[in-house]
Amino acid sequence: MNIKPLFDKVVVESVQAEEKTASGFILTAASKEKPQTCVVVAVGPGGMIDGKEVVMQVKVGDKVLCANYAGSNFKVEGKEFTIIKQSDILAIVE
């Protein structure tokens, strides 16, 4: 698989959400929120976007926090990915 995002887009893969709460309760699929923690799979080149220079701040392999419900979801070879704008990334987790 080779995905090449354009402009300021970033391809991320969600990190699996916890199946249990801290106190040990098992969560049902309906009660789980969309994960906000993702791993960067591919990064666009940046460049001039709407007359402004965009420099990409993330790189492949970075663990990041994304805005809830940001981007577009898709499947490639049975795996789920999301394409988001770099501005929808809230932080890099170190």
Stockholm file with secondary structure:
# STOCKHOLM 1.0

chainA/1-94         MNIKPLFDKVVVESVQAEEKTASGFILTAASKEKPQTCVVVAVGPGGMIDGKEVVMQVKVGDKVLCANYAGSNFKVEGKEFTIIKQSDILAIVE
#=GR chainA/1-94 SS CCCCCCTTEEEEEECCCCSBCTTSCBCCGGGCCCCCEEEEEEECCCEEETTEEECCCCCTTCEEEECTTCSEEEEETTEEEEEEEGGGEEEEEC
#=GC SS_cons        CCCCCCTTEEEEEECCCCSBCTTSCBCCGGGCCCCCEEEEEEECCCEEETTEEECCCCCTTCEEEECTTCSEEEEETTEEEEEEEGGGEEEEEC
//
